[in-house]
Amino acid sequence: MTAKYAVILAAGQGTRMKSKLYKVLHPVCGKTMVDHVLTQIEKNDMDEIVTIVGHGAEEVKEVLGDRTKYALQAEQLGTGHAVLQAEDLLADKDGMTIIACGDTPLFTAQTFAELFEYHRSKDAVATILTAQADNPFGYGRIIRNDIGIVEKIVEQKDATPTEAEIQEINTGVYCFDNRELFKALHKVKNDNSQGEYYLPDVIEIFKKEGKVIAAYRMHDFAESLGVNDRIALAKASETMRARINKQHMQNGVTIVDPASTYIDVDIEIGNDTVIEPGVQLKGQTVIGKECKIGAHSEIINSRLADHVTVTASTIEDSVMEEGSDIGPYSHLRPLAHIGKNAHIGNFVEIKKADIGENTKVGHLTYVGDATLGHDINVGCGTVFVNYDGVNKHHTNVGDYSFIGSGSNLIGPLEIGDHAYIAAGSTINQDVESRDMAIARGRQVNKKGYFDRYPVAQAAAENENKQK
């Protein structure tokens, strides 16, 4: 089997992005552009992949890790010069090499596979990946002879009026015979206005040598979108988002309004789950079957089991077990774990806490650094006071306990099974199993206090006027 290699061009800074972040590291649906390209190439059982880095080299390496080898283009002297930096790693190998750009996140593994196969079937030294564009302005045109053989690539600025009408364009992706590629790169000249070494010039060199040049026309022009500015970045995100949502719907997920639903590329969702408008699913989130994710919820790097309901809430780095529910307007901060059939109501914040099976945290409550057993009721306005200004302290609440409304539980604290906390209590001592703790001042009623209040006379006068 013919060996397969790839070179990903990721050395440019991308000045038109007007950003401190290097162009190929801008995210599209939860993954950097260069990671999208690498991921799709990897699916073709590659023998070796080399990424050309320059600006932001260390940052690119941090994102891609050891999934690829690297070659440094210290000075940006054109695409041909960039590919040549991989010479020490690839030049002596037999096989086929794909060249792709790190700012083209929409190419699919299928398109790369078809390009490899077409190149092999044509026994070509080079195959250009082309597309049919409704508006080809700005792209290099593919010039074929009367029997369809590629003659040359003509850039927009050099095209004649007749050539400018051609709609078949160069996508900037190529497949080459690996050894012939590096031989030809040494013949490329930089006698142009930019003083750079251009990869497309290799095609002209091969043509003059009488070698076979092929062109494979891909099915979907949208895949070829290169991102050079924020406008194209938004377009790429829109296209990727539509592709992701379509795949989930084909897999049995109901997305009520795909245009307003934002799902990152690596999200997993079970069938018969319903996603309402305005939902954002990010990172490595996994959602089970028959869940309901209510409008305007945001879920980040979290795992939701089957039959979970989320209503207008935010969940990050947390777990919700089967049958649990949350919201509206609640927040699971990192390391929250919600047990089976547990209920988290409205305006509740939970951080680094385990909420046991069938436990209810109804509303207006903060639970931080705590472990709650099963079948507990936590009343409205309860605060788990976990921070003393220096350290965080843990609170444990036993099964079947009842926490009255407006309670403050000051950690570290142990509350036993079947314990009761009276409403309005501030608890800073452990409570034994089956005991009830009351910690509040005795009520005192001051008779006639209003008449001594500083504004009492003004209030009385106002009452008389209203009569």
C-alpha positions in Angstrom: 0.0 0.0 0.0 1.3 3.5 -0.9 2.5 5.5 2.1 0.5 8.6 2.9 2.0 11.8 4.3 0.7 15.3 5.0 2.2 18.8 5.5 0.0 21.3 7.3 1.0 25.0 6.8 0.5 26.8 10.1 3.4 29.3 10.2 1.6 32.6 9.3 0.6 35.2 11.9 -2.6 36.3 10.2 -2.4 40.1 10.4 -5.8 40.6 9.0 -7.3 38.9 12.0 -6.0 41.9 14.1 -5.5 39.6 17.0 -2.8 38.7 19.5 -3.9 35.1 19.0 -2.2 33.4 16.0 -4.6 32.8 13.2 -4.7 29.0 13.1 -5.4 29.0 16.9 -8.7 30.8 16.5 -11.5 28.4 17.5 -14.3 27.2 15.3 -17.0 25.3 17.3 -14.8 24.4 20.2 -11.6 23.4 18.4 -8.8 25.5 16.9 -8.7 25.7 13.1 -5.4 23.8 12.8 -6.7 21.1 15.1 -9.8 20.7 12.8 -7.4 20.2 9.8 -5.2 17.7 11.7 -8.1 15.8 13.0 -9.6 15.2 9.6 -6.2 14.3 8.1 -5.5 11.8 10.9 -8.7 9.8 10.0 -6.9 8.7 6.8 -4.4 6.4 8.5 -1.5 8.6 7.8 2.1 7.3 7.9 3.5 10.7 9.0 2.2 14.3 9.4 4.4 17.4 9.6 3.1 20.8 10.7 5.0 23.8 9.6 5.2 26.3 12.5 6.5 29.8 12.7 4.6 32.6 14.5 3.2 31.2 17.7 5.1 27.9 17.3 5.1 27.0 20.9 1.4 27.7 21.2 0.6 25.6 18.2 2.7 22.7 19.6 0.9 23.0 22.9 -2.5 22.6 21.2 -1.5 19.7 18.8 1.0 17.9 21.1 2.7 14.8 19.8 0.0 14.0 17.2 2.3 15.5 14.5 5.9 16.3 13.9 7.0 19.9 13.4 9.3 21.9 11.2 10.1 25.5 11.8 9.8 28.2 9.1 11.7 30.9 10.9 11.2 33.4 8.1 8.0 33.5 6.1 9.1 33.4 2.5 6.0 31.9 0.9 4.1 28.6 0.8 6.8 26.8 -1.3 9.5 27.8 1.2 7.2 26.6 4.0 6.8 23.1 2.6 10.5 22.9 2.0 11.1 23.1 5.7 9.8 19.5 6.0 12.5 18.2 3.7 14.6 16.7 6.4 11.6 14.7 7.7 10.0 13.6 4.4 12.2 14.1 1.3 13.7 10.6 1.2 10.4 8.7 1.5 8.3 7.1 -1.2 4.6 7.8 -1.2 1.9 10.5 -1.6 1.9 13.8 0.3 -1.1 16.1 0.9 -0.5 19.8 1.5 -3.2 21.6 3.4 -3.5 24.9 5.2 -4.1 25.3 8.9 -6.7 28.0 8.4 -9.1 25.8 6.4 -11.1 24.1 9.1 -14.0 22.8 7.0 -12.3 20.2 4.9 -13.5 16.7 5.8 -11.7 13.4 6.1 -13.8 12.1 3.2 -12.5 14.8 0.8 -8.9 14.1 1.8 -9.5 10.4 1.2 -11.1 11.0 -2.2 -8.1 13.2 -3.2 -5.6 10.5 -2.3 -7.5 7.9 -4.2 -8.0 10.1 -7.3 -4.3 11.0 -7.3 -3.3 7.3 -7.1 -5.8 6.3 -9.8 -4.4 8.9 -12.3 -0.8 8.0 -11.7 -0.1 11.8 -11.4 2.9 13.6 -10.0 0.6 16.2 -8.7 -3.2 16.5 -8.2 -4.9 19.9 -7.4 -8.0 19.9 -5.3 -10.5 22.1 -7.1 -14.1 23.3 -6.5 -16.8 24.9 -8.6 -17.5 28.5 -7.2 -20.5 30.6 -8.0 -18.4 33.6 -7.4 -14.7 32.7 -8.2 -13.4 36.2 -7.7 -10.1 36.2 -5.8 -9.3 32.5 -6.4 -6.8 31.0 -8.8 -8.5 29.5 -11.9 -7.9 26.0 -13.2 -7.1 26.2 -16.9 -7.8 22.9 -18.8 -7.3 22.1 -22.4 -9.9 20.9 -24.8 -9.8 17.3 -23.4 -9.9 18.3 -19.8 -6.2 18.0 -18.9 -4.9 20.7 -16.5 -2.7 23.2 -18.3 -2.0 25.7 -15.5 -3.3 27.7 -12.6 -3.9 31.4 -13.2 -4.2 33.8 -10.3 -7.0 36.4 -10.3 -4.7 39.3 -11.0 -3.1 37.6 -14.0 -6.3 36.2 -15.6 -7.6 37.3 -19.0 -11.3 38.2 -19.3 -12.0 34.8 -20.6 -10.0 33.0 -17.9 -11.7 35.2 -15.2 -15.1 33.7 -16.2 -13.9 30.2 -15.3 -15.6 29.0 -12.2 -13.3 26.0 -11.3 -11.0 27.3 -8.6 -7.9 26.2 -6.8 -8.7 25.4 -3.1 -5.0 25.5 -2.1 -4.9 21.8 -1.3 -2.6 19.5 -3.3 -1.5 15.9 -3.4 2.0 15.2 -4.7 4.4 12.3 -5.4 6.5 12.9 -2.3 10.0 12.6 -3.8 9.1 14.6 -6.9 7.6 17.4 -4.7 10.9 18.1 -2.9 12.9 17.9 -6.0 10.7 20.5 -7.7 10.7 22.8 -4.7 14.4 23.4 -5.2 13.6 24.7 -8.7 11.0 27.3 -7.5 12.1 30.9 -8.0 11.1 34.0 -6.1 11.1 36.4 -9.0 7.7 38.0 -8.2 6.5 41.2 -6.6 6.5 39.6 -3.1 9.9 38.0 -3.4 8.4 34.7 -2.1 8.6 31.0 -3.2 5.1 29.9 -4.2 3.9 26.3 -4.0 1.7 26.6 -7.1 4.8 27.2 -9.2 5.6 23.6 -8.7 2.7 22.8 -11.0 4.2 24.8 -13.8 7.6 23.1 -13.3 6.0 19.6 -13.6 4.1 20.7 -16.7 7.3 21.8 -18.4 8.9 18.5 -17.6 6.0 16.7 -19.3 4.7 15.1 -16.1 1.0 14.2 -15.4 -0.9 16.9 -13.6 -4.4 16.0 -12.4 -7.2 18.0 -10.8 -9.9 16.5 -8.6 -13.1 18.6 -8.3 -14.6 18.3 -4.7 -18.3 18.1 -4.2 -18.9 21.0 -1.7 -17.3 24.3 -2.4 -18.1 25.4 1.2 -15.3 23.1 2.5 -12.7 25.2 0.8 -13.3 28.3 2.9 -10.0 29.8 4.1 -10.1 32.1 7.2 -8.2 35.3 6.8 -10.3 37.7 8.9 -13.1 37.7 11.5 -15.8 37.8 8.8 -14.6 34.5 7.3 -14.1 33.1 10.9 -17.8 33.7 11.6 -18.8 32.2 8.2 -16.7 29.1 9.0 -18.3 28.8 12.4 -21.8 29.1 10.9 -21.0 26.4 8.3 -19.4 24.0 10.9 -22.3 24.6 13.3 -24.9 23.7 10.6 -22.9 20.5 9.8 -22.7 19.5 13.5 -26.4 20.1 14.1 -27.4 18.2 11.0 -25.4 15.2 12.2 -27.0 15.2 15.6 -30.5 15.5 14.1 -29.8 12.6 11.8 -28.8 10.6 14.9 -32.2 11.2 16.5 -31.7 14.4 18.5 -34.5 17.0 18.2 -33.0 20.5 17.7 -35.9 22.9 17.8 -34.1 25.8 16.1 -30.8 24.8 14.6 -29.9 28.4 13.6 -29.8 29.4 17.2 -28.2 26.3 18.7 -24.5 26.2 19.3 -22.9 22.7 19.7 -19.2 22.2 19.7 -17.7 19.5 17.5 -16.9 16.9 20.1 -20.2 16.9 21.9 -22.1 13.6 22.3 -25.9 13.5 22.6 -28.2 10.5 23.0 -31.3 10.0 20.8 -34.7 11.5 21.7 -33.1 14.3 23.6 -34.7 17.7 22.9 -32.5 20.8 22.5 -34.4 24.1 22.7 -33.3 27.5 21.1 -30.3 29.4 22.4 -28.6 26.4 24.0 -24.8 26.3 24.0 -23.1 22.9 24.4 -19.3 23.3 24.8 -16.1 21.3 25.2 -16.2 17.6 26.0 -19.9 17.5 27.1 -21.8 14.2 26.9 -25.6 14.2 27.2 -27.7 11.0 27.5 -30.9 9.9 26.0 -34.3 11.5 26.4 -33.0 14.6 28.1 -34.5 18.1 27.8 -32.1 21.0 27.5 -34.2 24.1 28.0 -33.8 27.4 26.1 -30.6 29.5 26.8 -28.9 26.8 28.9 -25.1 26.6 28.7 -23.3 23.3 29.4 -19.5 23.0 29.4 -17.3 19.9 29.8 -20.1 18.1 31.7 -21.8 14.7 31.7 -25.6 14.4 31.9 -27.1 10.9 32.1 -30.4 9.8 30.6 -33.7 11.6 31.4 -32.1 14.8 32.8 -33.9 18.1 32.5 -32.0 21.4 32.4 -34.1 24.6 32.4 -32.3 27.9 31.6 -29.2 27.1 33.7 -25.4 26.9 33.4 -23.5 23.7 34.1 -19.7 23.5 34.0 -17.3 20.6 34.7 -20.1 18.7 36.6 -22.2 15.6 36.5 -26.0 15.1 36.6 -27.2 11.5 37.2 -30.2 9.9 35.7 -33.6 11.6 36.3 -32.1 14.7 38.0 -33.2 18.2 37.1 -32.1 21.8 37.5 -33.4 25.3 37.0 -34.4 27.8 36.0 -31.5 30.2 36.5 -29.2 27.9 38.5 -25.5 27.3 38.2 -23.4 24.1 38.7 -19.8 25.2 39.1 -16.9 22.8 38.7 -17.0 19.5 40.5 -20.7 19.5 41.3 -22.2 16.0 41.3 -26.0 15.7 41.2 -27.4 12.3 42.2 -30.2 10.3 40.6 -33.6 12.0 40.7 -32.2 14.9 42.7 -33.9 18.3 42.3 -32.0 21.5 42.0 -34.5 24.4 41.8 -34.3 28.0 40.7 -31.5 30.4 41.7 -29.3 27.7 43.2 -25.5 27.6 43.0 -23.6 24.4 43.7 -19.8 24.2 43.7 -17.6 21.1 44.5 -20.4 19.3 46.2 -22.2 15.9 46.0 -25.9 16.0 46.1 -27.4 12.6 46.9 -30.2 10.6 45.3 -33.7 12.2 45.7 -32.3 15.2 47.6 -34.1 18.5 46.9 -32.3 21.9 46.9 -35.3 24.0 46.0 -34.3 27.6 45.5 -32.2 30.6 46.5 -29.5 28.4 48.0 -25.7 28.1 47.9 -24.0 24.7 48.4 -20.2 24.7 48.3 -17.7 22.2 49.5 -20.3 19.8 50.9 -21.5 16.2 50.7 -25.3 15.7 51.0 -26.8 12.3 51.5 -30.0 11.0 49.9 -33.6 12.1 50.6 -32.6 15.5 52.1 -34.7 18.6 51.9 -32.8 21.9 51.8 -35.0 24.9 52.5 -35.0 28.2 50.7 -32.2 30.6 51.3 -29.8 28.2 52.9 -26.1 29.0 52.7 -23.3 26.5 53.2 -20.7 28.9 54.6 -17.5 27.2 53.4 -14.8 30.0 53.3 -13.2 31.7 56.3 -11.2 34.1 54.3 -8.2 31.8 54.1 -9.3 28.2 53.8 -12.3 26.2 52.4 -14.1 23.9 54.8 -16.3 20.9 54.1 -19.8 20.1 55.4 -21.4 16.7 55.5 -25.2 16.2 55.8 -26.6 12.8 56.5 -29.5 11.0 54.8 -33.1 12.1 55.4 -32.1 15.3 57.1 -34.2 18.5 56.9 -32.5 21.9 56.6 -34.9 24.7 57.4 -35.1 27.9 55.3 -32.7 30.7 55.9 -30.1 28.5 57.7 -26.4 29.1 57.7 -24.2 26.0 58.0 -20.7 27.1 58.9 -18.1 24.5 57.9 -16.4 22.3 58.9 -19.6 20.7 60.1 -21.1 17.2 60.5 -24.8 16.8 60.5 -26.1 13.3 61.2 -28.8 11.2 59.5 -32.4 12.3 60.2 -31.3 15.5 61.7 -33.3 18.7 61.7 -32.1 22.3 61.4 -34.7 24.8 62.5 -35.4 27.6 60.0 -33.3 30.8 60.5 -30.5 29.0 62.4 -26.8 29.6 62.2 -25.1 26.3 62.9 -21.4 26.0 63.7 -21.4 22.9 65.9 -22.0 19.3 64.8 -25.5 17.9 65.0 -26.1 14.3 66.0 -28.3 11.9 64.2 -32.1 12.4 64.9 -31.4 15.7 66.8 -32.8 19.1 66.0 -30.6 22.2 66.2 -32.0 25.6 66.9 -29.5 28.6 66.8 -31.4 31.9 66.7 -32.2 34.7 69.1 -35.3 34.6 71.2 -38.1 36.8 69.7 -38.9 40.0 71.7 -41.9 42.2 70.8 -41.5 45.9 71.8 -44.9 47.2 72.5 -45.8 50.6 71.1 -42.4 51.0 69.4 -43.8 52.7 66.3 -45.0 55.7 68.3 -41.4 56.4 69.4 -40.0 55.9 65.9 -38.4 59.2 64.6 -40.8 59.5 61.7 -43.9 58.4 63.5 -45.3 61.9 63.8 -44.8 62.6 60.1 -46.5 59.3 59.3 -49.4 60.1 61.5 -49.9 63.5 59.8 -49.8 61.9 56.4 -52.5 59.4 57.5 -54.7 62.3 58.7 -54.3 64.1 55.3 -55.4 61.0 53.4 -58.6 60.8 55.6 
